[in-house]
Amino acid sequence: MLEITVHKVIGKCPVYKEGDKIVIDDPKILLDKTDALCTHALSTILHYVLILEHHWDPVMLGLTTPDDPDSAYMQCVDPGKPYTDGGTVIFKVRRIKGED
């Protein structure tokens, strides 16, 4: 199971605020534990969900540094100002144990 937290918002995001969470238990997005969903963010996150859930190694994937091997970082595709009226979001991903 993966918990994806909004780590930082750069600019203005109409969907997320810092601290919001998305919880994924492949193949399900746990809507009752998820604060919000954005199609721009999902386009980035979903590329890594399967591999991170089953073969956690964000250092090897280039999603973190060796100093922080328990987290993976991803960014929304919206570049923000001056290119769009929005902003970009940096997500922090970590593995969590499921509730059985």
N, C-alpha and C positions, 0 to 999 in steps of 0.2 A: 504494500500500500504506500502511496506517495502523498505527502502533504506539500502543497505548493503555496507559499506565502508571498504576498506582495511586499517585497523588501524595500523598494524605493520607487517613488513616482517622480519623473522628471518632466516638468511642464504640467499640463492639465489633462487628466484622464477622466472621461465621462463615465467610466464603469467602476474603476477600482480606487480604493484608498489604501494607504500603508496598513499592513496587518491583515487585510482580507486574505481568505484561504480558499483553495480548491483542493478537494481530497479525491484521489483516484484509486480505485481498487480494480485493476485491469480485469475486464474491459469497461467497468462502470465508473462514471463520475458520480460520487455520492452527493446528491443534491441537497440532502438534509444537513450535510457538513460543509457545504460550499456556499460562500457569501455571494459570489457573482461569477458570471461567465461572459467572456468577450471573444468573438470570432477572430479578432486580430491576434489575441494572445494564444488561443487554441491552435492556430496555425503553426506556431513555434513549439509550444509545449508538447503537442501530440507526436511530433517527430521523435521525441526522446522518451516518452512514457514507457513503452514496451521494454526497451533495452535497460532503462534505469530500474524498472520494477523487477526484472529478472536477473540482470547482471550488473549490479551497482558498481561502477567505477568511473565517477565523474572526472577524475584526474585524467584518465586515459582518453576520455571523450573530449577533453579540453573545456570542460564546463566549470572547473574550479582549479585552484592551485594545490600543491601538496600540503600546504599549511592548513587547508580546510577540506579534508577528504570526505567529510560526512555531509557536505552540501554540494548542490549543483546550482548554477546560476544561468538564467536565460533572460532574454529581453524581448519585449513586444516589438512587432514590426513597424509600428507607427513612429516615424522619426521626430515628430513634434516640430516646433518652430525652427526655422522659418518656412518649413516645407508643408506643414499641416497645422490645423488649429488645435490639434490634440497634443499628446505627449507620449512619452514612452514609459514603460513599466519594467522594472527589473524584478524578476521572480527568484526566490530561493526555494529549492526543492530538497526535501529530505525524506528518507524512508521512515515509515512508522509501522508499528505492529498493528495488525487488524484486530478488531473486536470479534472474538469467536463466540 
